[in-house]
Amino acid sequence: SCFWGGVFDGGPVRDSFMMGAFVKTGFIMPIRMFLCLLLAMLLQACTAGLPGVMETPRVSVQDVALQNVSLASSSAVVLLNISNPNPFPLPLRGIDYSLRLNGRAVAGGQQLQQRNINAGETVPLAIPVQLQLSEVLGLLPGVLQNGQVQYELSGGVSLPFVRIPFARQGSAGVQR
């Protein structure tokens, strides 16, 4: 008699339902559970960094500067520093961001960035941001009078398998 209890040699277990029940309880379910557990552990390791194998890159907001605030257009530049503490390069995939000025949402979006951050390197990255003119117009009198605006910046840097969030609040001077 064969290992499967007679399934292949004309024995008593010929019903495909019984075969399916045996496979589900005998071999396939434990393998599936093991693979799901392994996948969950790998995903957790990728997001937390693997001590000694992969360190989590660091993202810091260096500056947020408003430029060209006028009735025609308004823009800002967000300066980020991205540090790769690993002994291997990391490919940068993109950046997403949201910018609020004096409590109003004035910009948001995503930018693709296809570049490598070399091992042990800190890369400065300037992100040009077009502001929503309709929201900026309501802020113009106060911003032009004070020469400053309160900002809240949040977003994330996307690398393969992980997104590193960043956030910063403060005030920015306006270049006229």
MDAnalysis code that builds the backbone (N, CA, C; Angstrom):
import MDAnalysis as mda
import numpy as np

u = mda.Universe.empty(528, n_residues=176, atom_resindex=np.repeat(np.arange(176), 3), trajectory=True)
u.add_TopologyAttr("name", ["N", "CA", "C"] * 176)
u.add_TopologyAttr("resid", np.arange(1, 177))
u.add_TopologyAttr("resname", ["SER", "CYS", "PHE", "TRP", "GLY", "GLY", "VAL", "PHE", "ASP", "GLY", "GLY", "PRO", "VAL", "ARG", "ASP", "SER", "PHE", "MET", "MET", "GLY", "ALA", "PHE", "VAL", "LYS", "THR", "GLY", "PHE", "ILE", "MET", "PRO", "ILE", "ARG", "MET", "PHE", "LEU", "CYS", "LEU", "LEU", "LEU", "ALA", "MET", "LEU", "LEU", "GLN", "ALA", "CYS", "THR", "ALA", "GLY", "LEU", "PRO", "GLY", "VAL", "MET", "GLU", "THR", "PRO", "ARG", "VAL", "SER", "VAL", "GLN", "ASP", "VAL", "ALA", "LEU", "GLN", "ASN", "VAL", "SER", "LEU", "ALA", "SER", "SER", "SER", "ALA", "VAL", "VAL", "LEU", "LEU", "ASN", "ILE", "SER", "ASN", "PRO", "ASN", "PRO", "PHE", "PRO", "LEU", "PRO", "LEU", "ARG", "GLY", "ILE", "ASP", "TYR", "SER", "LEU", "ARG", "LEU", "ASN", "GLY", "ARG", "ALA", "VAL", "ALA", "GLY", "GLY", "GLN", "GLN", "LEU", "GLN", "GLN", "ARG", "ASN", "ILE", "ASN", "ALA", "GLY", "GLU", "THR", "VAL", "PRO", "LEU", "ALA", "ILE", "PRO", "VAL", "GLN", "LEU", "GLN", "LEU", "SER", "GLU", "VAL", "LEU", "GLY", "LEU", "LEU", "PRO", "GLY", "VAL", "LEU", "GLN", "ASN", "GLY", "GLN", "VAL", "GLN", "TYR", "GLU", "LEU", "SER", "GLY", "GLY", "VAL", "SER", "LEU", "PRO", "PHE", "VAL", "ARG", "ILE", "PRO", "PHE", "ALA", "ARG", "GLN", "GLY", "SER", "ALA", "GLY", "VAL", "GLN", "ARG"])
u.atoms.positions = np.array([
    [0.843, -1.182, 0.000],
    [0.000, 0.000, 0.000],
    [0.884, 1.240, 0.000],
    [0.432, 2.215, -0.679],
    [1.154, 3.479, -0.844],
    [1.018, 4.357, 0.398],
    [1.852, 5.404, 0.522],
    [1.844, 6.344, 1.640],
    [0.486, 7.035, 1.807],
    [-0.212, 7.309, 0.708],
    [-1.473, 8.033, 0.745],
    [-2.635, 7.153, 1.191],
    [-2.405, 6.007, 1.648],
    [-3.477, 5.154, 2.161],
    [-4.314, 4.533, 1.076],
    [-3.741, 4.185, -0.031],
    [-4.476, 3.484, -1.058],
    [-5.058, 4.372, -2.125],
    [-4.794, 5.652, -2.125],
    [-5.362, 6.543, -3.130],
    [-4.875, 6.170, -4.519],
    [-3.608, 5.859, -4.647],
    [-3.044, 5.595, -5.958],
    [-3.002, 4.108, -6.322],
    [-3.253, 3.228, -5.373],
    [-3.179, 1.800, -5.692],
    [-4.545, 1.124, -5.656],
    [-5.624, 1.915, -5.782],
    [-6.958, 1.336, -5.835],
    [-7.486, 0.951, -4.477],
    [-6.914, 1.469, -3.422],
    [-7.339, 1.155, -2.060],
    [-8.642, 1.846, -1.697],
    [-8.998, 1.860, -0.412],
    [-10.299, 2.339, 0.025],
    [-10.508, 3.848, -0.106],
    [-9.452, 4.660, -0.108],
    [-9.651, 6.112, -0.155],
    [-9.534, 6.570, -1.601],
    [-10.688, 6.651, -2.272],
    [-10.691, 7.076, -3.668],
    [-11.394, 8.409, -3.843],
    [-12.119, 8.850, -2.870],
    [-12.918, 10.065, -2.960],
    [-12.010, 11.296, -2.938],
    [-12.178, 12.179, -3.928],
    [-11.332, 13.371, -3.985],
    [-11.595, 14.292, -2.795],
    [-12.811, 14.258, -2.232],
    [-13.103, 15.059, -1.040],
    [-12.230, 14.600, 0.112],
    [-12.119, 13.295, 0.272],
    [-11.282, 12.758, 1.344],
    [-9.821, 13.112, 1.091],
    [-9.417, 13.048, -0.162],
    [-8.039, 13.397, -0.502],
    [-7.783, 14.858, -0.153],
    [-8.729, 15.743, -0.495],
    [-8.585, 17.166, -0.176],
    [-8.520, 17.401, 1.315],
    [-9.356, 16.711, 2.080],
    [-9.342, 16.875, 3.534],
    [-8.012, 16.411, 4.099],
    [-7.495, 15.300, 3.572],
    [-6.212, 14.793, 4.058],
    [-5.090, 15.784, 3.748],
    [-5.098, 16.333, 2.520],
    [-4.046, 17.263, 2.132],
    [-4.127, 18.530, 2.971],
    [-5.353, 19.041, 3.197],
    [-5.500, 20.268, 3.978],
    [-5.044, 20.078, 5.414],
    [-5.379, 18.969, 5.994],
    [-5.004, 18.767, 7.392],
    [-3.640, 18.129, 7.527],
    [-3.190, 17.434, 6.483],
    [-1.943, 16.697, 6.601],
    [-0.704, 17.495, 6.249],
    [-0.690, 18.178, 5.084],
    [0.549, 18.800, 4.638],
    [0.397, 20.277, 4.295],
    [-0.589, 20.620, 3.508],
    [-0.679, 21.953, 2.936],
    [-0.923, 23.030, 3.997],
    [-1.835, 22.828, 4.923],
    [-2.139, 23.859, 5.914],
    [-0.933, 24.223, 6.776],
    [-0.181, 23.276, 7.316],
    [1.001, 23.680, 8.095],
    [2.025, 24.432, 7.249],
    [2.175, 24.052, 5.985],
    [3.116, 24.750, 5.114],
    [2.636, 26.169, 4.864],
    [1.343, 26.342, 4.587],
    [0.791, 27.680, 4.374],
    [0.948, 28.539, 5.619],
    [0.659, 27.978, 6.774],
    [0.797, 28.740, 8.019],
    [2.253, 29.140, 8.236],
    [3.175, 28.241, 7.972],
    [4.599, 28.545, 8.121],
    [5.024, 29.662, 7.169],
    [4.581, 29.591, 5.901],
    [4.943, 30.611, 4.923],
    [4.359, 31.971, 5.287],
    [3.115, 31.999, 5.766],
    [2.502, 33.263, 6.196],
    [3.259, 33.857, 7.381],
    [3.632, 33.026, 8.331],
    [4.396, 33.491, 9.488],
    [5.760, 34.012, 9.056],
    [6.415, 33.316, 8.144],
    [7.714, 33.740, 7.641],
    [7.606, 35.075, 6.907],
    [6.577, 35.240, 6.078],
    [6.358, 36.487, 5.361],
    [6.121, 37.634, 6.331],
    [5.310, 37.416, 7.355],
    [5.048, 38.460, 8.351],
    [6.329, 38.865, 9.069],
    [7.158, 37.898, 9.394],
    [8.420, 38.208, 10.077],
    [9.364, 38.983, 9.159],
    [9.414, 38.628, 7.887],
    [10.276, 39.348, 6.948],
    [9.805, 40.776, 6.740],
    [8.490, 40.978, 6.631],
    [7.965, 42.331, 6.473],
    [8.262, 43.178, 7.700],
    [8.118, 42.611, 8.872],
    [8.434, 43.333, 10.105],
    [9.914, 43.688, 10.143],
    [10.748, 42.773, 9.736],
    [12.192, 43.026, 9.737],
    [12.555, 44.134, 8.759],
    [11.881, 44.177, 7.610],
    [12.173, 45.214, 6.624],
    [11.772, 46.588, 7.126],
    [10.660, 46.685, 7.835],
    [10.215, 47.990, 8.307],
    [10.964, 48.445, 9.535],
    [11.473, 47.549, 10.338],
    [12.180, 47.925, 11.561],
    [13.682, 47.959, 11.366],
    [14.190, 47.444, 10.286],
    [15.625, 47.332, 10.090],
    [16.106, 46.047, 10.735],
    [17.097, 45.466, 10.166],
    [17.668, 44.245, 10.722],
    [18.982, 44.614, 11.390],
    [19.041, 44.584, 12.728],
    [20.284, 44.958, 13.399],
    [21.450, 44.134, 12.868],
    [22.490, 44.821, 12.465],
    [23.656, 44.142, 11.928],
    [23.538, 43.806, 10.454],
    [22.335, 43.834, 9.892],
    [22.142, 43.519, 8.481],
    [21.661, 44.754, 7.732],
    [20.543, 45.330, 8.168],
    [20.023, 46.539, 7.540],
    [19.598, 47.526, 8.607],
    [20.178, 48.703, 8.548],
    [19.797, 49.792, 9.442],
    [18.745, 50.634, 8.736],
    [17.824, 51.204, 9.496],
    [16.797, 52.057, 8.919],
    [17.418, 53.393, 8.511],
    [17.269, 53.797, 7.255],
    [17.777, 55.101, 6.826],
    [17.086, 56.226, 7.597],
    [17.756, 57.371, 7.693],
    [17.214, 58.515, 8.420],
    [16.870, 59.633, 7.442],
    [15.734, 60.287, 7.707],
    [15.302, 61.421, 6.904],
    [15.097, 62.596, 7.842],
    [15.695, 63.729, 7.508],
    [15.485, 64.933, 8.309],
    [15.138, 66.090, 7.381],
    [14.288, 66.980, 7.877],
    [13.905, 68.173, 7.130],
    [14.905, 69.262, 7.498],
    [15.678, 69.702, 6.527],
    [16.678, 70.730, 6.774],
    [16.045, 72.115, 6.753],
    [15.154, 72.369, 5.780],
    [14.583, 73.706, 5.653],
    [13.327, 73.658, 4.791],
    [12.463, 74.627, 5.017],
    [11.313, 74.881, 4.154],
    [11.348, 76.368, 3.846],
    [11.478, 76.716, 2.582],
    [11.584, 78.124, 2.198],
    [10.517, 78.464, 1.168],
    [9.767, 79.522, 1.450],
    [8.789, 80.019, 0.486],
    [9.511, 80.886, -0.526],
    [9.067, 80.810, -1.780],
    [9.652, 81.613, -2.847],
    [8.543, 82.149, -3.722],
    [8.779, 83.303, -4.310],
    [7.881, 83.852, -5.328],
    [6.424, 83.883, -4.895],
    [6.126, 84.410, -3.720],
    [4.736, 84.552, -3.300],
    [4.181, 85.793, -3.981],
    [3.247, 85.594, -4.914],
    [2.645, 86.701, -5.652],
    [1.255, 86.293, -6.106],
    [0.583, 87.209, -6.776],
    [-0.746, 86.901, -7.299],
    [-0.667, 85.932, -8.479],
    [0.467, 85.899, -9.178],
    [0.600, 85.041, -10.352],
    [0.898, 83.588, -9.983],
    [1.821, 83.370, -9.060],
    [2.175, 82.007, -8.671],
    [2.878, 82.025, -7.327],
    [2.901, 80.880, -6.703],
    [3.591, 80.737, -5.423],
    [4.260, 79.375, -5.395],
    [5.457, 79.348, -4.828],
    [6.176, 78.084, -4.735],
    [6.994, 78.042, -3.451],
    [7.414, 76.842, -3.113],
    [8.258, 76.621, -1.943],
    [9.282, 75.555, -2.310],
    [10.337, 75.488, -1.517],
    [11.343, 74.443, -1.671],
    [11.513, 73.771, -0.320],
    [11.401, 72.450, -0.310],
    [11.620, 71.655, 0.898],
    [12.979, 70.983, 0.737],
    [13.860, 71.203, 1.713],
    [15.190, 70.599, 1.680],
    [15.249, 69.458, 2.683],
    [15.496, 68.245, 2.183],
    [15.606, 67.051, 3.022],
    [17.045, 66.545, 3.014],
    [17.438, 65.895, 4.092],
    [18.684, 65.129, 4.141],
    [18.305, 63.675, 4.355],
    [18.772, 62.802, 3.478],
    [18.502, 61.371, 3.587],
    [19.835, 60.668, 3.825],
    [19.935, 59.965, 4.957],
    [21.179, 59.285, 5.336],
    [21.017, 57.779, 5.231],
    [21.990, 57.142, 4.593],
    [22.018, 55.686, 4.466],
    [23.157, 55.143, 5.330],
    [22.858, 54.596, 6.513],
    [23.903, 54.070, 7.383],
    [24.364, 52.655, 7.014],
    [23.829, 52.104, 5.957],
    [24.115, 50.716, 5.570],
    [25.400, 50.598, 4.756],
    [25.994, 49.405, 4.721],
    [27.200, 49.180, 3.922],
    [26.896, 48.861, 2.454],
    [25.683, 49.158, 2.007],
    [25.282, 48.907, 0.628],
    [24.375, 50.046, 0.178],
    [24.301, 50.321, -1.134],
    [23.448, 51.413, -1.623],
    [21.966, 51.065, -1.510],
    [21.150, 52.107, -1.353],
    [19.694, 51.949, -1.311],
    [19.077, 52.760, -2.445],
    [18.188, 52.155, -3.226],
    [17.532, 52.904, -4.294],
    [16.360, 53.724, -3.751],
    [16.390, 55.005, -4.017],
    [15.306, 55.909, -3.643],
    [14.240, 55.822, -4.730],
    [12.987, 55.584, -4.343],
    [11.896, 55.422, -5.309],
    [11.067, 56.696, -5.484],
    [10.790, 57.396, -4.382],
    [9.957, 58.579, -4.488],
    [9.718, 59.231, -3.145],
    [9.013, 60.350, -3.197],
    [8.711, 61.138, -2.003],
    [7.258, 61.571, -2.091],
    [6.556, 61.479, -0.964],
    [5.212, 62.051, -0.888],
    [5.231, 63.112, 0.208],
    [4.373, 64.124, 0.074],
    [4.402, 65.227, 1.029],
    [3.041, 65.912, 1.122],
    [2.871, 66.621, 2.221],
    [1.701, 67.460, 2.453],
    [2.195, 68.703, 3.185],
    [1.789, 69.879, 2.727],
    [2.234, 71.138, 3.322],
    [1.027, 71.987, 3.691],
    [1.036, 72.452, 4.934],
    [0.000, 73.359, 5.434],
    [0.672, 74.659, 5.836],
    [0.081, 75.781, 5.427],
    [0.568, 77.098, 5.819],
    [-0.508, 77.788, 6.637],
    [-0.123, 78.254, 7.809],
    [-1.076, 78.888, 8.733],
    [-2.354, 78.060, 8.872],
    [-2.208, 76.747, 8.908],
    [-3.333, 75.843, 9.121],
    [-4.096, 75.452, 7.870],
    [-3.757, 76.017, 6.726],
    [-4.456, 75.694, 5.474],
    [-3.620, 74.740, 4.619],
    [-4.276, 73.710, 4.073],
    [-3.589, 72.784, 3.157],
    [-3.338, 73.516, 1.843],
    [-2.067, 73.700, 1.503],
    [-1.721, 74.461, 0.304],
    [-0.970, 73.636, -0.740],
    [-0.464, 72.480, -0.362],
    [0.263, 71.653, -1.332],
    [0.297, 70.215, -0.851],
    [0.392, 69.341, -1.797],
    [0.516, 67.921, -1.493],
    [0.739, 67.163, -2.778],
    [1.393, 66.046, -2.667],
    [1.611, 65.255, -3.861],
    [2.712, 64.247, -3.689],
    [3.129, 63.714, -4.835],
    [4.191, 62.710, -4.881],
    [5.154, 63.084, -5.988],
    [6.406, 62.769, -5.761],
    [7.413, 62.969, -6.798],
    [8.255, 61.707, -6.893],
    [8.411, 61.209, -8.107],
    [9.276, 60.052, -8.324],
    [10.722, 60.515, -8.267],
    [11.534, 59.758, -7.597],
    [12.966, 60.036, -7.494],
    [13.685, 58.723, -7.756],
    [14.282, 58.578, -8.889],
    [14.997, 57.345, -9.233],
    [16.494, 57.602, -9.110],
    [17.019, 57.349, -7.913],
    [18.451, 57.506, -7.690],
    [18.892, 56.603, -6.558],
    [20.167, 56.346, -6.481],
    [20.725, 55.531, -5.409],
    [21.337, 56.420, -4.344],
    [21.204, 55.980, -3.104],
    [21.895, 56.615, -1.992],
    [23.012, 55.648, -1.619],
    [24.240, 56.054, -1.872],
    [25.383, 55.161, -1.664],
    [25.563, 54.805, -0.196],
    [26.322, 53.763, 0.045],
    [26.599, 53.284, 1.402],
    [27.248, 54.388, 2.229],
    [26.703, 54.635, 3.425],
    [27.258, 55.624, 4.337],
    [27.089, 57.062, 3.897],
    [26.286, 57.316, 2.888],
    [26.151, 58.651, 2.309],
    [24.929, 59.380, 2.866],
    [25.051, 60.712, 2.994],
    [23.917, 61.580, 3.295],
    [23.683, 62.447, 2.069],
    [22.481, 62.381, 1.531],
    [22.143, 63.071, 0.292],
    [21.190, 64.223, 0.591],
    [21.556, 65.462, 0.209],
    [20.592, 66.555, 0.300],
    [19.647, 66.480, -0.902],
    [18.388, 66.717, -0.660],
    [17.398, 66.618, -1.722],
    [16.469, 67.823, -1.648],
    [16.414, 68.606, -2.711],
    [15.536, 69.775, -2.790],
    [14.274, 69.383, -3.548],
    [13.128, 69.603, -2.919],
    [11.847, 69.259, -3.530],
    [11.098, 70.553, -3.838],
    [10.960, 70.907, -5.118],
    [10.166, 72.084, -5.459],
    [8.679, 71.775, -5.297],
    [7.967, 72.692, -4.681],
    [6.554, 72.482, -4.377],
    [5.749, 73.657, -4.931],
    [4.790, 73.360, -5.799],
    [3.865, 74.387, -6.287],
    [2.703, 74.496, -5.307],
    [2.426, 75.696, -4.856],
    [1.360, 75.912, -3.885],
    [0.039, 76.162, -4.603],
    [-1.060, 75.744, -3.990],
    [-2.394, 75.966, -4.554],
    [-2.720, 77.449, -4.426],
    [-2.821, 78.108, -5.554],
    [-2.989, 79.557, -5.585],
    [-4.231, 80.017, -4.843],
    [-5.317, 79.282, -4.939],
    [-6.559, 79.694, -4.277],
    [-6.391, 79.740, -2.761],
    [-5.623, 78.820, -2.198],
    [-5.388, 78.813, -0.752],
    [-4.374, 79.876, -0.345],
    [-3.385, 80.090, -1.189],
    [-2.341, 81.065, -0.872],
    [-2.896, 82.483, -0.892],
    [-3.837, 82.761, -1.786],
    [-4.402, 84.113, -1.874],
    [-5.004, 84.560, -0.551],
    [-5.647, 83.659, 0.167],
    [-6.208, 83.998, 1.471],
    [-5.144, 84.284, 2.519],
    [-3.950, 83.774, 2.314],
    [-2.841, 83.972, 3.252],
    [-1.983, 85.189, 2.916],
    [-2.063, 85.685, 1.673],
    [-1.142, 86.709, 1.193],
    [-1.043, 87.963, 2.062],
    [-2.151, 88.597, 2.442],
    [-2.002, 89.843, 3.218],
    [-1.182, 89.651, 4.501],
    [-1.477, 88.628, 5.262],
    [-0.744, 88.385, 6.504],
    [0.700, 87.984, 6.269],
    [0.932, 87.166, 5.250],
    [2.288, 86.707, 4.951],
    [3.157, 87.870, 4.486],
    [2.627, 88.703, 3.591],
    [3.411, 89.830, 3.090],
    [3.664, 90.865, 4.183],
    [2.714, 91.050, 5.068],
    [2.877, 92.014, 6.158],
    [3.920, 91.526, 7.171],
    [3.833, 90.269, 7.565],
    [4.737, 89.724, 8.581],
    [6.064, 89.232, 8.007],
    [6.081, 88.862, 6.741],
    [7.295, 88.306, 6.152],
    [7.572, 86.875, 6.593],
    [6.633, 86.269, 7.312],
    [6.780, 84.887, 7.785],
    [5.443, 84.168, 7.722],
    [5.530, 82.843, 7.729],
    [4.333, 82.010, 7.744],
    [4.634, 80.757, 8.568],
    [3.626, 80.268, 9.281],
    [3.759, 79.016, 10.035],
    [3.491, 77.858, 9.076],
    [4.315, 76.829, 9.155],
    [4.134, 75.686, 8.263],
    [4.113, 74.383, 9.047],
    [3.443, 73.396, 8.453],
    [3.429, 72.014, 8.931],
    [3.691, 71.140, 7.708],
    [4.798, 70.452, 7.733],
    [5.185, 69.593, 6.625],
    [5.199, 68.150, 7.104],
    [4.603, 67.258, 6.329],
    [4.672, 65.828, 6.644],
    [4.776, 65.061, 5.333],
    [5.290, 63.860, 5.421],
    [5.423, 63.049, 4.220],
    [6.251, 61.818, 4.481],
    [6.758, 61.244, 3.397],
    [7.562, 60.041, 3.521],
    [8.466, 59.847, 2.321],
    [9.578, 59.170, 2.567],
    [10.523, 58.801, 1.524],
    [10.340, 57.309, 1.268],
    [10.116, 56.950, 0.013],
    [9.863, 55.549, -0.343],
    [11.126, 54.882, -0.867],
    [11.476, 53.790, -0.203],
    [12.556, 52.900, -0.620],
    [11.901, 51.550, -0.902],
    [12.599, 50.608, -1.493],
    [11.968, 49.299, -1.686],
    [11.525, 48.698, -0.351],
    [10.285, 48.330, -0.255],
    [9.683, 47.628, 0.879],
    [9.501, 48.478, 2.130],
    [9.849, 49.750, 2.128],
    [9.708, 50.557, 3.335],
    [9.485, 52.024, 2.964],
    [8.663, 52.694, 3.774],
    [8.429, 54.136, 3.656],
    [8.891, 54.763, 4.965],
    [9.762, 55.758, 4.879],
    [10.294, 56.413, 6.067],
    [9.597, 57.760, 6.211],
    [8.790, 57.930, 7.264],
    [8.047, 59.181, 7.424],
    [8.941, 60.322, 7.917],
    [8.514, 61.548, 7.611],
    [9.163, 62.736, 8.154],
    [8.091, 63.769, 8.469],
    [8.403, 64.680, 9.377],
    [7.473, 65.752, 9.741],
    [8.272, 66.904, 10.335],
    [7.778, 68.092, 10.130],
    [8.408, 69.274, 10.718],
    [7.392, 70.400, 10.776],
    [7.471, 71.165, 11.850],
    [6.644, 72.362, 12.019],
    [7.572, 73.523, 12.317],
    [7.157, 74.702, 11.938],
    [7.972, 75.876, 12.237],
    [7.463, 77.079, 11.484],
    [8.334, 78.059, 11.348],
    [7.984, 79.242, 10.577],
    [9.035, 79.440, 9.503],
    [8.628, 80.049, 8.416],
    [9.529, 80.267, 7.284],
    [9.443, 81.720, 6.861],
    [10.591, 82.263, 6.487],
    [10.620, 83.614, 5.948],
    [10.216, 83.603, 4.486],
    [9.711, 84.731, 4.013],
    [9.259, 84.853, 2.629],
    [10.252, 85.719, 1.870],
    [10.757, 85.208, 0.739],
    [11.613, 86.008, -0.139],
    [10.717, 86.769, -1.091],
    [10.885, 88.075, -1.135],
    [10.015, 88.886, -2.003],
    [10.658, 89.167, -3.322],
])
